[in-house]
Amino acid sequence: MNTLKRVCERHQIDYHPLRTASVASFVELMARLHPEHVAQLGSPPPSAFCLRHG
């Protein structure tokens, strides 16, 4: 892990460690980095067709 952090610093890339290897941890990081997009997401629009019959 320290090697990865040093490589990121050397190449001037932001390093953001995740707490776990889960998708939830990744989504939480994306929400912290781009809070303006979280407000735009909201809930998905209703489906234009019947989910049961297509």
FIKOLZA-1660 file (N, C-alpha, C; in steps of 0.1 Angstrom, whole numbers, plus 5000, padded with zeros to 4 digits):
% residues 54
   i   px   py   pz ch aa at
   1 5008 4988 5000  A  M  N
   1 5000 5000 5000  A  M CA
   1 5009 5013 5000  A  M  C
   2 5019 5012 5008  A  N  N
   2 5028 5024 5008  A  N CA
   2 5035 5027 4994  A  N  C
   3 5038 5016 4987  A  T  N
   3 5043 5017 4974  A  T CA
   3 5034 5024 4964  A  T  C
   4 5021 5020 4965  A  L  N
   4 5011 5027 4956  A  L CA
   4 5010 5042 4960  A  L  C
   5 5010 5045 4973  A  K  N
   5 5009 5059 4977  A  K CA
   5 5021 5067 4972  A  K  C
   6 5033 5061 4973  A  R  N
   6 5045 5068 4968  A  R CA
   6 5044 5071 4953  A  R  C
   7 5040 5061 4946  A  V  N
   7 5039 5062 4931  A  V CA
   7 5029 5073 4928  A  V  C
   8 5018 5073 4934  A  C  N
   8 5008 5084 4932  A  C CA
   8 5013 5098 4935  A  C  C
   9 5021 5099 4946  A  E  N
   9 5027 5112 4949  A  E CA
   9 5037 5116 4939  A  E  C
  10 5045 5106 4934  A  R  N
  10 5056 5109 4924  A  R CA
  10 5050 5114 4911  A  R  C
  11 5038 5108 4907  A  H  N
  11 5032 5112 4895  A  H CA
  11 5021 5123 4896  A  H  C
  12 5020 5128 4909  A  Q  N
  12 5011 5139 4912  A  Q CA
  12 4997 5135 4909  A  Q  C
  13 4993 5123 4913  A  I  N
  13 4979 5118 4912  A  I CA
  13 4974 5117 4926  A  I  C
  14 4961 5122 4928  A  D  N
  14 4955 5121 4941  A  D CA
  14 4953 5107 4945  A  D  C
  15 4957 5104 4958  A  Y  N
  15 4956 5091 4964  A  Y CA
  15 4944 5091 4974  A  Y  C
  16 4934 5082 4972  A  H  N
  16 4923 5081 4981  A  H CA
  16 4921 5067 4986  A  H  C
  17 4926 5063 4998  A  P  N
  17 4925 5050 5002  A  P CA
  17 4910 5046 5005  A  P  C
  18 4906 5034 5002  A  L  N
  18 4893 5029 5006  A  L CA
  18 4894 5021 5018  A  L  C
  19 4883 5021 5026  A  R  N
  19 4883 5014 5039  A  R CA
  19 4882 4999 5036  A  R  C
  20 4874 4995 5026  A  T  N
  20 4873 4981 5023  A  T CA
  20 4873 4979 5007  A  T  C
  21 4873 4967 5003  A  A  N
  21 4872 4965 4988  A  A CA
  21 4858 4963 4983  A  A  C
  22 4848 4969 4990  A  S  N
  22 4834 4968 4987  A  S CA
  22 4830 4979 4977  A  S  C
  23 4819 4977 4970  A  V  N
  23 4814 4987 4961  A  V CA
  23 4809 4999 4969  A  V  C
  24 4803 4996 4981  A  A  N
  24 4798 5007 4989  A  A CA
  24 4808 5017 4993  A  A  C
  25 4820 5012 4996  A  S  N
  25 4831 5020 4999  A  S CA
  25 4835 5029 4987  A  S  C
  26 4835 5023 4975  A  F  N
  26 4839 5031 4963  A  F CA
  26 4828 5041 4960  A  F  C
  27 4815 5038 4962  A  V  N
  27 4804 5047 4960  A  V CA
  27 4805 5059 4969  A  V  C
  28 4808 5056 4982  A  E  N
  28 4810 5066 4992  A  E CA
  28 4821 5076 4988  A  E  C
  29 4832 5071 4983  A  L  N
  29 4843 5079 4979  A  L CA
  29 4839 5088 4968  A  L  C
  30 4832 5083 4958  A  M  N
  30 4828 5091 4946  A  M CA
  30 4818 5102 4951  A  M  C
  31 4810 5099 4961  A  A  N
  31 4800 5109 4966  A  A CA
  31 4808 5120 4973  A  A  C
  32 4819 5116 4980  A  R  N
  32 4827 5127 4987  A  R CA
  32 4835 5135 4977  A  R  C
  33 4839 5129 4966  A  L  N
  33 4847 5137 4956  A  L CA
  33 4839 5145 4947  A  L  C
  34 4826 5141 4944  A  H  N
  34 4817 5148 4935  A  H CA
  34 4804 5150 4941  A  H  C
  35 4802 5158 4952  A  P  N
  35 4789 5160 4958  A  P CA
  35 4779 5167 4949  A  P  C
  36 4783 5174 4940  A  E  N
  36 4773 5181 4931  A  E CA
  36 4766 5171 4922  A  E  C
  37 4772 5159 4919  A  H  N
  37 4765 5149 4911  A  H CA
  37 4755 5141 4919  A  H  C
  38 4757 5140 4932  A  V  N
  38 4748 5132 4940  A  V CA
  38 4734 5138 4941  A  V  C
  39 4734 5151 4941  A  A  N
  39 4721 5158 4942  A  A CA
  39 4713 5156 4929  A  A  C
  40 4720 5155 4918  A  Q  N
  40 4714 5153 4905  A  Q CA
  40 4708 5139 4903  A  Q  C
  41 4714 5129 4909  A  L  N
  41 4709 5116 4907  A  L CA
  41 4695 5113 4912  A  L  C
  42 4692 5117 4925  A  G  N
  42 4679 5115 4930  A  G CA
  42 4674 5101 4928  A  G  C
  43 4662 5099 4925  A  S  N
  43 4656 5086 4922  A  S CA
  43 4655 5084 4907  A  S  C
  44 4656 5072 4902  A  P  N
  44 4655 5070 4888  A  P CA
  44 4641 5073 4882  A  P  C
  45 4640 5077 4870  A  P  N
  45 4627 5080 4864  A  P CA
  45 4618 5067 4864  A  P  C
  46 4605 5068 4864  A  P  N
  46 4597 5056 4863  A  P CA
  46 4599 5049 4850  A  P  C
  47 4597 5036 4849  A  S  N
  47 4599 5028 4837  A  S CA
  47 4588 5032 4827  A  S  C
  48 4592 5033 4814  A  A  N
  48 4582 5036 4804  A  A CA
  48 4574 5024 4799  A  A  C
  49 4577 5012 4804  A  F  N
  49 4570 5000 4800  A  F CA
  49 4568 4991 4812  A  F  C
  50 4559 4982 4811  A  C  N
  50 4555 4973 4822  A  C CA
  50 4567 4963 4824  A  C  C
  51 4572 4963 4837  A  L  N
  51 4583 4954 4840  A  L CA
  51 4579 4939 4839  A  L  C
  52 4566 4937 4841  A  R  N
  52 4561 4923 4841  A  R CA
  52 4559 4918 4827  A  R  C
  53 4553 4926 4818  A  H  N
  53 4549 4922 4805  A  H CA
  53 4558 4927 4793  A  H  C
  54 4567 4936 4797  A  G  N
  54 4576 4942 4786  A  G CA
  54 4571 4953 4779  A  G  C
% end
